[in-house]
Amino acid sequence: MTSSSTPREHPELRGRLRDALGADAVTTDPDVLAAHGRDEAAFGSAGTAAALVRARGTDDVRRVLAVAHELGAPVVPQGARTGLSGGANAVDGCVLLSLERMDAIVRVDPDEQTAVVQPGVVNSALSAAAAEHGLFYPPDPSSWEVSTIGGNVATNAGGLCCVKYGVTADFVRGLEVVLPGGEVLRTGRRTAKGVAGYDLTRLVCGSEGTLGVVTEVTVGLVPAPEAALTAVATFPSVADAAKAVAGVMSTRLRPSLLELMDGPTIAAVNDHRDMGLPAEAGAMLLVQSDRGERAASDIAEFAGVFADHGALDVIEAESAAESRTLLQARRMVHVALERLGTNLVDDVCVPRSRMAELVEGVAALGAEHGLVTTCSGHAGDGNMHPTVIFDRDDPEQVRHAELVFGAIMELGLSLGGTITGEHGVGLLKRRWLAEEVGPLGARLHAGIKRVFDPRGILNPGKVVE
Amino acid sequence: MTSSSTPREHPELRGRLRDALGADAVTTDPDVLAAHGRDEAAFGSAGTAAALVRARGTDDVRRVLAVAHELGAPVVPQGARTGLSGGANAVDGCVLLSLERMDAIVRVDPDEQTAVVQPGVVNSALSAAAAEHGLFYPPDPSSWEVSTIGGNVATNAGGLCCVKYGVTADFVRGLEVVLPGGEVLRTGRRTAKGVAGYDLTRLVCGSEGTLGVVTEVTVGLVPAPEAALTAVATFPSVADAAKAVAGVMSTRLRPSLLELMDGPTIAAVNDHRDMGLPAEAGAMLLVQSDRGERAASDIAEFAGVFADHGALDVIEAESAAESRTLLQARRMVHVALERLGTNLVDDVCVPRSRMAELVEGVAALGAEHGLVTTCSGHAGDGNMHPTVIFDRDDPEQVRHAELVFGAIMELGLSLGGTITGEHGVGLLKRRWLAEEVGPLGARLHAGIKRVFDPRGILNPGKVVE
């Protein structure tokens, strides 16, 4: 059976997986493997996988990790592959371990305000299940209609609501995690509080599949927010808008969304569909309050702050429908930018007081390298998504785009920021992670990795080099 | 100089510490050492320390950890020693490393809504410094007027506000941590968000001094809450009160405090000072809303829930002064119970739906062992502080108190809970931690401990056995 195999065909690994899981569960078709070889990162290497396993339950994951651990074969866990850092990219000879079929909402407990879900549950499905009980699962990455909770946990995903509600890990109470060798770890708690021992739940959240494979997630839910209203304002410059953001955040109110689009982003949206955004605006802010009967007075206060900081124009929605219209420009950013070329999306988070310097610095880097750059993102958190637009068929542009991508992270670090606010490190940001955490931090990362994964089979080459 | 020393006098360790820090910084007076040998846990062993160092800054901590690491001498970090689990108790031959003198509020940044403090800053001092800027540092352990931020971080302390705001770690953004050998680690971020690498900040929070010594803490602050109002209700039984708690938590409103006192607690408070609490009540609930102009309607809604669940009596405060009066009974619990004997305070957190079973089970255990027990605590989180009252001079009572203490944790675990909601594991709960996290969890704890502290000098024998 294996006599005609070449090393590239990984006969032992494939055979052992088929023995353990059944032949149907193991895909080795090269086209299928290639189609599953990458997430949505605009560049970064991807290797050639040996097999794809679509796990049907924790037992399948255990079997894969037992075989892989024994053979020393790499395992790359995958959700919907909507990540932007290459964290789900194949490595040579790996098992791609897809969790997408483990998509059961195990239960929603309205009394405890918790839900238990498998990792393949799509974020929006969990949100909908919570809403049926008048409850709310806040984390809302832009990919929320396609990305999975497992992927959200792996990257500790954020979103628009973070400014008020926090990131994914803030809602994760406990995990079931399969470790190399196939042992099953249960971390955390089912209760509202719990401080027993080291916080292994938080350690696994955001570890991007390098410490274990998450097979079940217990999340906390909160009461559903009340009706939301939105206001929008344009400003002559990002510096003005940044001051207005500081003004909003220094009120006693906490907005449920506070987004910024810079001039080039506004221009791209205008080019895509004329929404009547003022061409002369250097920046636009969108703000929301979800406090029901107090939303109108909240956004009136925010609008006042905008006016005090030199807004060119302020529009306050008076209804949910108007609010949706106002948010359309923000929702259109992704599509509008994709029309311009390949997008390399960065994810730098800086102290709010340094945000204008970040946005201005990104524009200067784009100009220096002859590339279009834009900045938009979660201004209330200082978390920008600088985006470099390039032509992936032009090697010079690719080279410059990579240089700008790195220079943006250096700039973020120099402003007291972090290289990633919500997307993770993956493949693309390892070098800068080492810079951010320093040699001692890197040594601790490597040590912790060895405790969980002594043979280094889990998503090797991601996060830690 | 060392020729007449016995081994108990640790001449090498003391000499090296004096050389590194100056003779003034190192205390070896046996009475002083004995006075610093324990925290507030009602029992648990305490060893004899070799020296006490009151660190004046990070450099002192580095020097202590360099010397101790080289000599393999244990180091027990201490704050205000208000812990309840023996986590700060001396071990034989250790250096007691007090952080109390490192009490500078380095800065409060109102724009970023952050503060940077040294570990010896008392919780109430940070709260006051934040309040000067209209900001709020929510974590409020009962000890908040004496306990330090370093100790709060070490135990991941909670408090009354957790039901709305969360525990200490939810507000910690970054840490400076000195590791054995004296290397200085900086974890986390200064920004609102950040997911770069493994969450070392959370790993150190709640690790009770077993992974490193925290020398600086960056916390996030939130806008100051608005005026608060309180309501109080009594119920025939804990079961009724527990249902009312579930009712309150299933409204769309989130109270800023939701506390329970059981019948024996009410009786103890009544005995201490007659506050007119109804002797026939089986339980009392206190609830608060801190939403200013909406507080009155919030507590009216809570009061309605109480009435619907069979409250004997409901009182809604109409002013801040009335609210304070209503909370007096809760504030008096500690003093009232201390009058009855030595208090062994447990800290079990269970799903809210199991809270009545916990309280009833604690009463049954007390009856079985012939000891008075009470339950009070943070009902909104399911976090109770069952308290065993005993006479520490009666060996039989001590023995039974220890048995009840353990049985309460077993009960909590059997109800799907955790052995500690906010006090930590320390010395007293190690055995049950092993049970809660299981053999694999324990192995990971030991592995992580070795990564940070390969010679095992940091607070040995605490948390992990």
Chai-1 contact restraints between the chains, C-beta under 6 A:
chainA,res_idxA,chainB,res_idxB,connection_type,confidence,min_distance_angstrom,max_distance_angstrom,comment,restraint_id
A,D111,B,A246,contact,1.0,0.0,6.0,A-B,restraint_1
A,D111,B,S353,contact,1.0,0.0,6.0,A-B,restraint_2
A,E112,B,P351,contact,1.0,0.0,6.0,A-B,restraint_3
A,N156,B,V195,contact,1.0,0.0,6.0,A-B,restraint_4
A,G158,B,K193,contact,1.0,0.0,6.0,A-B,restraint_5
A,E183,B,L440,contact,1.0,0.0,6.0,A-B,restraint_6
A,L185,B,L440,contact,1.0,0.0,6.0,A-B,restraint_7
A,R189,B,T418,contact,1.0,0.0,6.0,A-B,restraint_8
A,R190,B,P351,contact,1.0,0.0,6.0,A-B,restraint_9
A,R190,B,G416,contact,1.0,0.0,6.0,A-B,restraint_10
A,T191,B,C349,contact,1.0,0.0,6.0,A-B,restraint_11
A,T191,B,P351,contact,1.0,0.0,6.0,A-B,restraint_12
A,T191,B,G382,contact,1.0,0.0,6.0,A-B,restraint_13
A,T191,B,G417,contact,1.0,0.0,6.0,A-B,restraint_14
A,T191,B,T418,contact,1.0,0.0,6.0,A-B,restraint_15
A,A192,B,D381,contact,1.0,0.0,6.0,A-B,restraint_16
A,A192,B,G382,contact,1.0,0.0,6.0,A-B,restraint_17
A,K193,B,G158,contact,1.0,0.0,6.0,A-B,restraint_18
A,K193,B,C349,contact,1.0,0.0,6.0,A-B,restraint_19
A,K193,B,D381,contact,1.0,0.0,6.0,A-B,restraint_20
A,K193,B,N383,contact,1.0,0.0,6.0,A-B,restraint_21
A,K193,B,G421,contact,1.0,0.0,6.0,A-B,restraint_22
A,G194,B,C349,contact,1.0,0.0,6.0,A-B,restraint_23
A,G194,B,T418,contact,1.0,0.0,6.0,A-B,restraint_24
A,V195,B,N156,contact,1.0,0.0,6.0,A-B,restraint_25
A,V195,B,G206,contact,1.0,0.0,6.0,A-B,restraint_26
A,V195,B,T420,contact,1.0,0.0,6.0,A-B,restraint_27
A,V195,B,E422,contact,1.0,0.0,6.0,A-B,restraint_28
A,V195,B,G424,contact,1.0,0.0,6.0,A-B,restraint_29
A,A196,B,T418,contact,1.0,0.0,6.0,A-B,restraint_30
A,A196,B,I419,contact,1.0,0.0,6.0,A-B,restraint_31
A,A196,B,T420,contact,1.0,0.0,6.0,A-B,restraint_32
A,A196,B,L433,contact,1.0,0.0,6.0,A-B,restraint_33
A,A196,B,E436,contact,1.0,0.0,6.0,A-B,restraint_34
A,G197,B,L433,contact,1.0,0.0,6.0,A-B,restraint_35
A,G197,B,V437,contact,1.0,0.0,6.0,A-B,restraint_36
A,G197,B,H445,contact,1.0,0.0,6.0,A-B,restraint_37
A,Y198,B,L203,contact,1.0,0.0,6.0,A-B,restraint_38
A,Y198,B,S207,contact,1.0,0.0,6.0,A-B,restraint_39
A,Y198,B,H445,contact,1.0,0.0,6.0,A-B,restraint_40
A,Y198,B,I448,contact,1.0,0.0,6.0,A-B,restraint_41
A,D199,B,R202,contact,1.0,0.0,6.0,A-B,restraint_42
A,R202,B,D199,contact,1.0,0.0,6.0,A-B,restraint_43
A,R202,B,R202,contact,1.0,0.0,6.0,A-B,restraint_44
A,L203,B,Y198,contact,1.0,0.0,6.0,A-B,restraint_45
A,L203,B,L203,contact,1.0,0.0,6.0,A-B,restraint_46
A,G206,B,V195,contact,1.0,0.0,6.0,A-B,restraint_47
A,S207,B,Y198,contact,1.0,0.0,6.0,A-B,restraint_48
A,P223,B,R252,contact,1.0,0.0,6.0,A-B,restraint_49
A,A246,B,D111,contact,1.0,0.0,6.0,A-B,restraint_50
A,R252,B,P223,contact,1.0,0.0,6.0,A-B,restraint_51
A,C349,B,T191,contact,1.0,0.0,6.0,A-B,restraint_52
A,C349,B,K193,contact,1.0,0.0,6.0,A-B,restraint_53
A,C349,B,G194,contact,1.0,0.0,6.0,A-B,restraint_54
A,P351,B,E112,contact,1.0,0.0,6.0,A-B,restraint_55
A,P351,B,R190,contact,1.0,0.0,6.0,A-B,restraint_56
A,P351,B,T191,contact,1.0,0.0,6.0,A-B,restraint_57
A,S353,B,D111,contact,1.0,0.0,6.0,A-B,restraint_58
A,D381,B,A192,contact,1.0,0.0,6.0,A-B,restraint_59
A,D381,B,K193,contact,1.0,0.0,6.0,A-B,restraint_60
A,G382,B,T191,contact,1.0,0.0,6.0,A-B,restraint_61
A,G382,B,A192,contact,1.0,0.0,6.0,A-B,restraint_62
A,N383,B,K193,contact,1.0,0.0,6.0,A-B,restraint_63
A,G416,B,R190,contact,1.0,0.0,6.0,A-B,restraint_64
A,G417,B,T191,contact,1.0,0.0,6.0,A-B,restraint_65
A,T418,B,R189,contact,1.0,0.0,6.0,A-B,restraint_66
A,T418,B,T191,contact,1.0,0.0,6.0,A-B,restraint_67
A,T418,B,G194,contact,1.0,0.0,6.0,A-B,restraint_68
A,T418,B,A196,contact,1.0,0.0,6.0,A-B,restraint_69
A,I419,B,A196,contact,1.0,0.0,6.0,A-B,restraint_70
A,T420,B,V195,contact,1.0,0.0,6.0,A-B,restraint_71
A,T420,B,A196,contact,1.0,0.0,6.0,A-B,restraint_72
A,G421,B,K193,contact,1.0,0.0,6.0,A-B,restraint_73
A,E422,B,V195,contact,1.0,0.0,6.0,A-B,restraint_74
A,G424,B,V195,contact,1.0,0.0,6.0,A-B,restraint_75
A,L433,B,A196,contact,1.0,0.0,6.0,A-B,restraint_76
A,L433,B,G197,contact,1.0,0.0,6.0,A-B,restraint_77
A,E436,B,A196,contact,1.0,0.0,6.0,A-B,restraint_78
A,V437,B,G197,contact,1.0,0.0,6.0,A-B,restraint_79
A,L440,B,E183,contact,1.0,0.0,6.0,A-B,restraint_80
A,L440,B,L185,contact,1.0,0.0,6.0,A-B,restraint_81
A,H445,B,G197,contact,1.0,0.0,6.0,A-B,restraint_82
A,H445,B,Y198,contact,1.0,0.0,6.0,A-B,restraint_83
A,G447,B,V451,contact,1.0,0.0,6.0,A-B,restraint_84
A,I448,B,Y198,contact,1.0,0.0,6.0,A-B,restraint_85
A,I448,B,V451,contact,1.0,0.0,6.0,A-B,restraint_86
A,V451,B,G447,contact,1.0,0.0,6.0,A-B,restraint_87
A,V451,B,I448,contact,1.0,0.0,6.0,A-B,restraint_88
